Amino acid sequence: MITMTTTIQVSEKLVEQLKIRKMYDKESYEDIIWDLLEDSKELSEETKRHIEQSRKEIEEGKTKTLEQIKKQLKL
């Protein structure tokens, strides 16, 4: 795979918004942009099925709250 580096121009306003999204000081703008792209991707069909299955399990009472688990583990 050939990697090509390019330079893009962005406004100062956009740079400020990218800075706000940094999770740590040395995070690159490229990393921030990749994260934003990932956030906008469509969920896979498998993920959608898992979410639906989880919702059903919650409705059927097949889950426990964090407080219930803590009590069970005597934490």
PDB file as gemmi writes it, atoms N, CA and C in Angstrom:
CRYST1    1.000    1.000    1.000  90.00  90.00  90.00 P 1                      
ATOM      1  N   MET A   1       0.841  -1.172   0.000  1.00  0.00           N  
ATOM      2  CA  MET A   1       0.000   0.000   0.000  1.00  0.00           C  
ATOM      3  C   MET A   1       0.889   1.240   0.000  1.00  0.00           C  
ATOM      4  N   ILE A   2       0.613   2.151  -0.881  1.00  0.00           N  
ATOM      5  CA  ILE A   2       1.380   3.377  -0.976  1.00  0.00           C  
ATOM      6  C   ILE A   2       0.720   4.431  -0.097  1.00  0.00           C  
ATOM      7  N   THR A   3       1.503   5.041   0.763  1.00  0.00           N  
ATOM      8  CA  THR A   3       0.989   6.087   1.624  1.00  0.00           C  
ATOM      9  C   THR A   3       1.388   7.434   1.051  1.00  0.00           C  
ATOM     10  N   MET A   4       0.400   8.294   0.908  1.00  0.00           N  
ATOM     11  CA  MET A   4       0.664   9.618   0.387  1.00  0.00           C  
ATOM     12  C   MET A   4       0.316  10.639   1.453  1.00  0.00           C  
ATOM     13  N   THR A   5       1.228  11.529   1.741  1.00  0.00           N  
ATOM     14  CA  THR A   5       0.976  12.590   2.698  1.00  0.00           C  
ATOM     15  C   THR A   5       0.598  13.832   1.937  1.00  0.00           C  
ATOM     16  N   THR A   6      -0.396  14.530   2.457  1.00  0.00           N  
ATOM     17  CA  THR A   6      -0.822  15.768   1.819  1.00  0.00           C  
ATOM     18  C   THR A   6      -1.081  16.811   2.888  1.00  0.00           C  
ATOM     19  N   THR A   7      -1.108  18.031   2.487  1.00  0.00           N  
ATOM     20  CA  THR A   7      -1.397  19.141   3.381  1.00  0.00           C  
ATOM     21  C   THR A   7      -2.761  19.694   3.013  1.00  0.00           C  
ATOM     22  N   ILE A   8      -3.569  19.992   4.028  1.00  0.00           N  
ATOM     23  CA  ILE A   8      -4.864  20.606   3.760  1.00  0.00           C  
ATOM     24  C   ILE A   8      -4.931  21.938   4.487  1.00  0.00           C  
ATOM     25  N   GLN A   9      -5.730  22.835   3.954  1.00  0.00           N  
ATOM     26  CA  GLN A   9      -5.933  24.117   4.607  1.00  0.00           C  
ATOM     27  C   GLN A   9      -7.244  24.059   5.368  1.00  0.00           C  
ATOM     28  N   VAL A  10      -7.203  24.503   6.617  1.00  0.00           N  
ATOM     29  CA  VAL A  10      -8.413  24.591   7.428  1.00  0.00           C  
ATOM     30  C   VAL A  10      -8.432  25.965   8.087  1.00  0.00           C  
ATOM     31  N   SER A  11      -9.601  26.413   8.403  1.00  0.00           N  
ATOM     32  CA  SER A  11      -9.741  27.727   9.024  1.00  0.00           C  
ATOM     33  C   SER A  11      -9.269  27.691  10.476  1.00  0.00           C  
ATOM     34  N   GLU A  12      -8.991  28.847  11.012  1.00  0.00           N  
ATOM     35  CA  GLU A  12      -8.596  28.940  12.421  1.00  0.00           C  
ATOM     36  C   GLU A  12      -9.724  28.437  13.315  1.00  0.00           C  
ATOM     37  N   LYS A  13     -10.953  28.693  12.893  1.00  0.00           N  
ATOM     38  CA  LYS A  13     -12.112  28.237  13.666  1.00  0.00           C  
ATOM     39  C   LYS A  13     -12.131  26.706  13.764  1.00  0.00           C  
ATOM     40  N   LEU A  14     -11.835  26.036  12.647  1.00  0.00           N  
ATOM     41  CA  LEU A  14     -11.802  24.577  12.652  1.00  0.00           C  
ATOM     42  C   LEU A  14     -10.639  24.064  13.504  1.00  0.00           C  
ATOM     43  N   VAL A  15      -9.491  24.709  13.405  1.00  0.00           N  
ATOM     44  CA  VAL A  15      -8.345  24.303  14.227  1.00  0.00           C  
ATOM     45  C   VAL A  15      -8.715  24.383  15.707  1.00  0.00           C  
ATOM     46  N   GLU A  16      -9.406  25.442  16.098  1.00  0.00           N  
ATOM     47  CA  GLU A  16      -9.822  25.576  17.494  1.00  0.00           C  
ATOM     48  C   GLU A  16     -10.767  24.452  17.899  1.00  0.00           C  
ATOM     49  N   GLN A  17     -11.678  24.069  17.002  1.00  0.00           N  
ATOM     50  CA  GLN A  17     -12.589  22.967  17.296  1.00  0.00           C  
ATOM     51  C   GLN A  17     -11.843  21.640  17.407  1.00  0.00           C  
ATOM     52  N   LEU A  18     -10.859  21.439  16.558  1.00  0.00           N  
ATOM     53  CA  LEU A  18     -10.048  20.218  16.638  1.00  0.00           C  
ATOM     54  C   LEU A  18      -9.257  20.188  17.946  1.00  0.00           C  
ATOM     55  N   LYS A  19      -8.734  21.309  18.358  1.00  0.00           N  
ATOM     56  CA  LYS A  19      -7.989  21.387  19.622  1.00  0.00           C  
ATOM     57  C   LYS A  19      -8.883  20.999  20.793  1.00  0.00           C  
ATOM     58  N   ILE A  20     -10.128  21.462  20.766  1.00  0.00           N  
ATOM     59  CA  ILE A  20     -11.080  21.140  21.839  1.00  0.00           C  
ATOM     60  C   ILE A  20     -11.313  19.634  21.935  1.00  0.00           C  
ATOM     61  N   ARG A  21     -11.286  18.956  20.797  1.00  0.00           N  
ATOM     62  CA  ARG A  21     -11.556  17.511  20.763  1.00  0.00           C  
ATOM     63  C   ARG A  21     -10.370  16.650  21.150  1.00  0.00           C  
ATOM     64  N   LYS A  22      -9.215  17.246  21.330  1.00  0.00           N  
ATOM     65  CA  LYS A  22      -8.031  16.466  21.708  1.00  0.00           C  
ATOM     66  C   LYS A  22      -8.257  15.800  23.058  1.00  0.00           C  
ATOM     67  N   MET A  23      -7.958  14.519  23.118  1.00  0.00           N  
ATOM     68  CA  MET A  23      -8.096  13.787  24.366  1.00  0.00           C  
ATOM     69  C   MET A  23      -6.811  13.878  25.187  1.00  0.00           C  
ATOM     70  N   TYR A  24      -5.709  14.146  24.537  1.00  0.00           N  
ATOM     71  CA  TYR A  24      -4.435  14.352  25.219  1.00  0.00           C  
ATOM     72  C   TYR A  24      -3.607  15.316  24.373  1.00  0.00           C  
ATOM     73  N   ASP A  25      -2.659  15.983  24.995  1.00  0.00           N  
ATOM     74  CA  ASP A  25      -1.913  17.065  24.345  1.00  0.00           C  
ATOM     75  C   ASP A  25      -1.238  16.673  23.041  1.00  0.00           C  
ATOM     76  N   LYS A  26      -0.658  15.494  22.981  1.00  0.00           N  
ATOM     77  CA  LYS A  26       0.108  15.106  21.797  1.00  0.00           C  
ATOM     78  C   LYS A  26      -0.722  14.383  20.738  1.00  0.00           C  
ATOM     79  N   GLU A  27      -2.029  14.327  20.923  1.00  0.00           N  
ATOM     80  CA  GLU A  27      -2.886  13.685  19.922  1.00  0.00           C  
ATOM     81  C   GLU A  27      -2.835  14.502  18.628  1.00  0.00           C  
ATOM     82  N   SER A  28      -2.648  13.827  17.508  1.00  0.00           N  
ATOM     83  CA  SER A  28      -2.537  14.531  16.227  1.00  0.00           C  
ATOM     84  C   SER A  28      -3.922  14.870  15.681  1.00  0.00           C  
ATOM     85  N   TYR A  29      -3.940  15.871  14.810  1.00  0.00           N  
ATOM     86  CA  TYR A  29      -5.193  16.219  14.150  1.00  0.00           C  
ATOM     87  C   TYR A  29      -5.673  15.062  13.287  1.00  0.00           C  
ATOM     88  N   GLU A  30      -4.740  14.318  12.732  1.00  0.00           N  
ATOM     89  CA  GLU A  30      -5.137  13.151  11.934  1.00  0.00           C  
ATOM     90  C   GLU A  30      -5.899  12.154  12.796  1.00  0.00           C  
ATOM     91  N   ASP A  31      -5.405  11.893  14.004  1.00  0.00           N  
ATOM     92  CA  ASP A  31      -6.102  10.978  14.908  1.00  0.00           C  
ATOM     93  C   ASP A  31      -7.508  11.479  15.228  1.00  0.00           C  
ATOM     94  N   ILE A  32      -7.622  12.762  15.441  1.00  0.00           N  
ATOM     95  CA  ILE A  32      -8.934  13.345  15.749  1.00  0.00           C  
ATOM     96  C   ILE A  32      -9.872  13.171  14.560  1.00  0.00           C  
ATOM     97  N   ILE A  33      -9.379  13.423  13.370  1.00  0.00           N  
ATOM     98  CA  ILE A  33     -10.206  13.267  12.169  1.00  0.00           C  
ATOM     99  C   ILE A  33     -10.617  11.812  11.974  1.00  0.00           C  
ATOM    100  N   TRP A  34      -9.703  10.873  12.183  1.00  0.00           N  
ATOM    101  CA  TRP A  34     -10.053   9.449  12.080  1.00  0.00           C  
ATOM    102  C   TRP A  34     -11.152   9.094  13.079  1.00  0.00           C  
ATOM    103  N   ASP A  35     -11.038   9.601  14.310  1.00  0.00           N  
ATOM    104  CA  ASP A  35     -12.068   9.336  15.316  1.00  0.00           C  
ATOM    105  C   ASP A  35     -13.417   9.884  14.881  1.00  0.00           C  
ATOM    106  N   LEU A  36     -13.416  11.074  14.308  1.00  0.00           N  
ATOM    107  CA  LEU A  36     -14.666  11.658  13.829  1.00  0.00           C  
ATOM    108  C   LEU A  36     -15.270  10.826  12.704  1.00  0.00           C  
ATOM    109  N   LEU A  37     -14.437  10.334  11.810  1.00  0.00           N  
ATOM    110  CA  LEU A  37     -14.931   9.482  10.727  1.00  0.00           C  
ATOM    111  C   LEU A  37     -15.512   8.187  11.282  1.00  0.00           C  
ATOM    112  N   GLU A  38     -14.830   7.616  12.245  1.00  0.00           N  
ATOM    113  CA  GLU A  38     -15.316   6.373  12.872  1.00  0.00           C  
ATOM    114  C   GLU A  38     -16.688   6.598  13.505  1.00  0.00           C  
ATOM    115  N   ASP A  39     -16.856   7.744  14.168  1.00  0.00           N  
ATOM    116  CA  ASP A  39     -18.125   8.055  14.816  1.00  0.00           C  
ATOM    117  C   ASP A  39     -19.278   8.169  13.824  1.00  0.00           C  
ATOM    118  N   SER A  40     -18.969   8.500  12.583  1.00  0.00           N  
ATOM    119  CA  SER A  40     -20.029   8.707  11.598  1.00  0.00           C  
ATOM    120  C   SER A  40     -20.362   7.453  10.791  1.00  0.00           C  
ATOM    121  N   LYS A  41     -19.623   6.373  11.014  1.00  0.00           N  
ATOM    122  CA  LYS A  41     -19.866   5.143  10.249  1.00  0.00           C  
ATOM    123  C   LYS A  41     -21.169   4.475  10.680  1.00  0.00           C  
ATOM    124  N   GLU A  42     -21.756   3.798   9.750  1.00  0.00           N  
ATOM    125  CA  GLU A  42     -22.973   3.029  10.010  1.00  0.00           C  
ATOM    126  C   GLU A  42     -22.616   1.777  10.812  1.00  0.00           C  
ATOM    127  N   LEU A  43     -23.490   1.418  11.744  1.00  0.00           N  
ATOM    128  CA  LEU A  43     -23.269   0.196  12.509  1.00  0.00           C  
ATOM    129  C   LEU A  43     -23.453  -1.017  11.604  1.00  0.00           C  
ATOM    130  N   SER A  44     -22.655  -2.045  11.826  1.00  0.00           N  
ATOM    131  CA  SER A  44     -22.789  -3.265  11.037  1.00  0.00           C  
ATOM    132  C   SER A  44     -24.081  -3.983  11.421  1.00  0.00           C  
ATOM    133  N   GLU A  45     -24.528  -4.853  10.556  1.00  0.00           N  
ATOM    134  CA  GLU A  45     -25.744  -5.632  10.844  1.00  0.00           C  
ATOM    135  C   GLU A  45     -25.548  -6.494  12.086  1.00  0.00           C  
ATOM    136  N   GLU A  46     -24.346  -7.044  12.243  1.00  0.00           N  
ATOM    137  CA  GLU A  46     -24.068  -7.873  13.422  1.00  0.00           C  
ATOM    138  C   GLU A  46     -24.184  -7.035  14.696  1.00  0.00           C  
ATOM    139  N   THR A  47     -23.643  -5.835  14.679  1.00  0.00           N  
ATOM    140  CA  THR A  47     -23.726  -4.960  15.850  1.00  0.00           C  
ATOM    141  C   THR A  47     -25.175  -4.599  16.141  1.00  0.00           C  
ATOM    142  N   LYS A  48     -25.938  -4.326  15.097  1.00  0.00           N  
ATOM    143  CA  LYS A  48     -27.356  -4.008  15.286  1.00  0.00           C  
ATOM    144  C   LYS A  48     -28.099  -5.183  15.925  1.00  0.00           C  
ATOM    145  N   ARG A  49     -27.785  -6.416  15.497  1.00  0.00           N  
ATOM    146  CA  ARG A  49     -28.415  -7.602  16.089  1.00  0.00           C  
ATOM    147  C   ARG A  49     -28.047  -7.727  17.560  1.00  0.00           C  
ATOM    148  N   HIS A  50     -26.771  -7.494  17.891  1.00  0.00           N  
ATOM    149  CA  HIS A  50     -26.334  -7.577  19.290  1.00  0.00           C  
ATOM    150  C   HIS A  50     -27.035  -6.532  20.152  1.00  0.00           C  
ATOM    151  N   ILE A  51     -27.203  -5.345  19.623  1.00  0.00           N  
ATOM    152  CA  ILE A  51     -27.900  -4.292  20.373  1.00  0.00           C  
ATOM    153  C   ILE A  51     -29.344  -4.697  20.616  1.00  0.00           C  
ATOM    154  N   GLU A  52     -29.999  -5.214  19.599  1.00  0.00           N  
ATOM    155  CA  GLU A  52     -31.390  -5.646  19.744  1.00  0.00           C  
ATOM    156  C   GLU A  52     -31.504  -6.790  20.752  1.00  0.00           C  
ATOM    157  N   GLN A  53     -30.569  -7.741  20.695  1.00  0.00           N  
ATOM    158  CA  GLN A  53     -30.573  -8.851  21.644  1.00  0.00           C  
ATOM    159  C   GLN A  53     -30.392  -8.320  23.066  1.00  0.00           C  
ATOM    160  N   SER A  54     -29.516  -7.376  23.250  1.00  0.00           N  
ATOM    161  CA  SER A  54     -29.279  -6.790  24.567  1.00  0.00           C  
ATOM    162  C   SER A  54     -30.512  -6.071  25.082  1.00  0.00           C  
ATOM    163  N   ARG A  55     -31.200  -5.351  24.206  1.00  0.00           N  
ATOM    164  CA  ARG A  55     -32.429  -4.659  24.612  1.00  0.00           C  
ATOM    165  C   ARG A  55     -33.474  -5.653  25.105  1.00  0.00           C  
ATOM    166  N   LYS A  56     -33.601  -6.763  24.384  1.00  0.00           N  
ATOM    167  CA  LYS A  56     -34.571  -7.785  24.785  1.00  0.00           C  
ATOM    168  C   LYS A  56     -34.209  -8.370  26.148  1.00  0.00           C  
ATOM    169  N   GLU A  57     -32.919  -8.631  26.363  1.00  0.00           N  
ATOM    170  CA  GLU A  57     -32.478  -9.184  27.646  1.00  0.00           C  
ATOM    171  C   GLU A  57     -32.760  -8.212  28.786  1.00  0.00           C  
ATOM    172  N   ILE A  58     -32.597  -6.940  28.537  1.00  0.00           N  
ATOM    173  CA  ILE A  58     -32.903  -5.932  29.554  1.00  0.00           C  
ATOM    174  C   ILE A  58     -34.395  -5.938  29.855  1.00  0.00           C  
ATOM    175  N   GLU A  59     -35.227  -5.936  28.807  1.00  0.00           N  
ATOM    176  CA  GLU A  59     -36.683  -5.955  28.976  1.00  0.00           C  
ATOM    177  C   GLU A  59     -37.147  -7.199  29.720  1.00  0.00           C  
ATOM    178  N   GLU A  60     -36.475  -8.330  29.508  1.00  0.00           N  
ATOM    179  CA  GLU A  60     -36.850  -9.590  30.145  1.00  0.00           C  
ATOM    180  C   GLU A  60     -36.258  -9.731  31.543  1.00  0.00           C  
ATOM    181  N   GLY A  61     -35.527  -8.737  31.989  1.00  0.00           N  
ATOM    182  CA  GLY A  61     -34.956  -8.770  33.328  1.00  0.00           C  
ATOM    183  C   GLY A  61     -33.783  -9.718  33.473  1.00  0.00           C  
ATOM    184  N   LYS A  62     -33.095  -9.993  32.397  1.00  0.00           N  
ATOM    185  CA  LYS A  62     -31.967 -10.927  32.428  1.00  0.00           C  
ATOM    186  C   LYS A  62     -30.644 -10.223  32.720  1.00  0.00           C  
ATOM    187  N   THR A  63     -30.707  -9.009  33.208  1.00  0.00           N  
ATOM    188  CA  THR A  63     -29.494  -8.254  33.522  1.00  0.00           C  
ATOM    189  C   THR A  63     -29.486  -7.864  34.986  1.00  0.00           C  
ATOM    190  N   LYS A  64     -28.323  -7.446  35.466  1.00  0.00           N  
ATOM    191  CA  LYS A  64     -28.193  -6.972  36.841  1.00  0.00           C  
ATOM    192  C   LYS A  64     -27.569  -5.588  36.810  1.00  0.00           C  
ATOM    193  N   THR A  65     -27.964  -4.779  37.774  1.00  0.00           N  
ATOM    194  CA  THR A  65     -27.379  -3.447  37.869  1.00  0.00           C  
ATOM    195  C   THR A  65     -25.999  -3.547  38.510  1.00  0.00           C  
ATOM    196  N   LEU A  66     -25.223  -2.490  38.364  1.00  0.00           N  
ATOM    197  CA  LEU A  66     -23.912  -2.441  38.999  1.00  0.00           C  
ATOM    198  C   LEU A  66     -24.056  -2.581  40.513  1.00  0.00           C  
ATOM    199  N   GLU A  67     -25.058  -1.952  41.072  1.00  0.00           N  
ATOM    200  CA  GLU A  67     -25.282  -2.049  42.518  1.00  0.00           C  
ATOM    201  C   GLU A  67     -25.591  -3.488  42.932  1.00  0.00           C  
ATOM    202  N   GLN A  68     -26.359  -4.213  42.143  1.00  0.00           N  
ATOM    203  CA  GLN A  68     -26.646  -5.615  42.452  1.00  0.00           C  
ATOM    204  C   GLN A  68     -25.371  -6.455  42.422  1.00  0.00           C  
ATOM    205  N   ILE A  69     -24.520  -6.226  41.457  1.00  0.00           N  
ATOM    206  CA  ILE A  69     -23.257  -6.966  41.349  1.00  0.00           C  
ATOM    207  C   ILE A  69     -22.356  -6.640  42.535  1.00  0.00           C  
ATOM    208  N   LYS A  70     -22.260  -5.368  42.883  1.00  0.00           N  
ATOM    209  CA  LYS A  70     -21.444  -4.961  44.036  1.00  0.00           C  
ATOM    210  C   LYS A  70     -21.923  -5.641  45.309  1.00  0.00           C  
ATOM    211  N   LYS A  71     -23.227  -5.664  45.482  1.00  0.00           N  
ATOM    212  CA  LYS A  71     -23.808  -6.311  46.675  1.00  0.00           C  
ATOM    213  C   LYS A  71     -23.503  -7.814  46.672  1.00  0.00           C  
ATOM    214  N   GLN A  72     -23.655  -8.441  45.515  1.00  0.00           N  
ATOM    215  CA  GLN A  72     -23.382  -9.877  45.367  1.00  0.00           C  
ATOM    216  C   GLN A  72     -21.913 -10.181  45.685  1.00  0.00           C  
ATOM    217  N   LEU A  73     -21.019  -9.301  45.247  1.00  0.00           N  
ATOM    218  CA  LEU A  73     -19.579  -9.500  45.481  1.00  0.00           C  
ATOM    219  C   LEU A  73     -19.116  -8.908  46.813  1.00  0.00           C  
ATOM    220  N   LYS A  74     -20.067  -8.333  47.554  1.00  0.00           N  
ATOM    221  CA  LYS A  74     -19.779  -7.725  48.863  1.00  0.00           C  
ATOM    222  C   LYS A  74     -18.710  -6.635  48.754  1.00  0.00           C  
ATOM    223  N   LEU A  75     -18.884  -5.773  47.758  1.00  0.00           N  
ATOM    224  CA  LEU A  75     -17.956  -4.660  47.582  1.00  0.00           C  
ATOM    225  C   LEU A  75     -18.511  -3.389  48.173  1.00  0.00           C  
TER     226      LEU A  75                                                      
END                                                                             
